[in-house]
Each structure stands twice: as C-alpha cells, then as structure tokens.
Amino acid sequence: MESELDDAMTVEAGSTDCRVLIEAKRSLEDALRILSDLPSSDHLRRQLLAVYNQLEGMHDLKRAGGAGVSFRSSAWCSKTTDVQPG
C-alpha cells in the first residue's frame, strides 16, 4: 500500500520541485494539526500558516511555469521572464 502511495505521489508531482513543495506542505499540515491541541499556540499556528501559504504560492508558480520555473538555486526566478531576482 505504501509503495502505491509513493507511486501516486510521483505521478502527481511532475518535478522534484513539486515533490519537495508538496512534502513540505504536508509536514506543515501535520504540525498545524498537532498544535491545534496545544493551548496558546495561535501565534505559532498563524506563522506556520503563513509559511504554508508561501509554499502554496511557490507551487502555483511552478504549476503555471512548468519547466521554465526552477527553485534549484538561491536566486530562483522564472526563466521565461527578463526580471532579475532581488
């Protein structure tokens, strides 16, 4: 069963960047679920949700740009634009 899940994720995520983003989002979902039982964790959960939303935005960029977008360098940007990072 676990192998089937791994295979499904490989098919779902079209690139290494997407797989990393999906895994990071899943990890944050787990952390948010666990922290929901911890009193006075609202501020921390909001911070984690903000990070989750940033990852989702990066995933949206990757889905829209496909192979033209890579997060493999510290100065990542879309290869399809002339806009320089920073």
Secondary structure as GFF3:
##gff-version 3
##sequence-region A 1 86
A	DSSP	alpha_helix	2	12	.	.	.	ID=ss1
A	DSSP	alpha_helix	16	35	.	.	.	ID=ss2
A	DSSP	alpha_helix	42	65	.	.	.	ID=ss3
A	DSSP	three_ten_helix	66	68	.	.	.	ID=ss4
###
